[in-house]
Amino acid sequence: MGDCGLDKKMKTTLPVLVILACLTLAAGGQQYPMEPREPKITLFDSVDTIREFMRGETKQDYSDQNLIEVSLKFMEGHPRKGEAWVYRFGHKIPTRGTYLSIFHFTDGEIIEFLEGP
């Protein structure tokens, strides 16, 4: 194989430019600061609140559901904008497509949401 007409300086400069372009794109896509912080509602406080909520205030039937995920997310507007602990439930018997979610926003609001078709 030939060197395709690229001189030695170009062969070393091109990979460096590609790496710099990738790093620039990755840094430009970051929207939120990466400094450590505490959420307004801790996970343990949220779990206690959701446990009480599930004892009588739920609109959905969770009897055939398992908790499959709990995560802290910043919602961009669906079901509303803000930081929330998201509890995701899946069927005990595997089914395609639908999940029940409970969003516990750090301002205290709780929203149940059915995901899927």
N, C-alpha and C positions, 0 to 999 in steps of 0.2 A: 504494500500500500504506500502511496505517496503522502506527502505532507499537505496536500491540497492547496498549495500555494500560501500557506500561513507561515509567517516568519516566527522565530523563537519568542520575540517580545509579545506578539499577538496571542500565541498559545498560552502564555501565562497571564496576560491581561484579561482575556475573555472570561475564564472561569471566575476570576475575582469580581468582574462586573456583574456576572450572573448571580453570584452569592450576595453581593451588595443590593442588587435589585430585589431579590427574594426577601432579604431582611427589611428593606424599606417598605415593601408591600405588607409584610407581617406586622410591622410596628404601626403602620398607618391604619390597619383594620382594628386596632385595639381601641375600645370605647370607654373602658372603665379602668380606674387606677388599680394597680396590683398590690397596693399596700395592705397589710393585715388589718382586719377590723372585726368587730363583734356585731352580729345582727341585733336589732332592737328586741327581738324575742329569741331566746335560746332554743335549741332543739328540745331540751328537756321540758321547758315551759310549754312549748308548742305541742309536744306529745301529750302532756297532761290535759291541755285545752281540747285537743282533738278527741281524746278518750272520752271526756265528758260530753262533747258534741255528739259522738256516735252512740251515746246511751239514750238519746231521745230526740235530737233536733234534726237528724238527717232526713232528706227527702228521698234518697235512693235506698234500695235494699242491698246490704252488704253481706248477707248471710252466705252467699255462694262465692264470696270474693276472698282473696288473700292479698295482703299488703306486699307489693313487689318492689317498691322504691320509695325512698324519702330523700328529697334533695332541696337545697336552698337555691332558688333561681330568681333572676330579675326578669319579670314578665314585661314584654314590650307593649301590652295593651289587650291581650286576650287571655283570660276573661276580663282583666283590667290591668293597668300599668302599675308596677311596683314590685318590691321584693317580697317573696313569699316562700314559705316552706310548702313543698308540693308532695302530697301523699298520693301514690298511684296504686291502684288495686287492679288485679286481674282475676279472671274466673278460676275457680278451683279445678274445674274440668276445662282443659284448654279449648278456647274458642278463638276464631279469627276476628280481629278488627276493633273490638270495643274495650275500653278501659274506663273505670271510674276514677276520678281524681278529686281530691280535696285540696284547695288552695287556702293556706292560712297566712294571710298577709301580715306583715310586721306592724301594721297599724291596728291589728286585731280582727279585721273582717275575715269571715270564712265563706268560701264559695265552693259548692259542689259542681262538678262538671263531668259530663259524659263525653268521652273522646271516641271518635270513630264514626262509622256509617250508621 
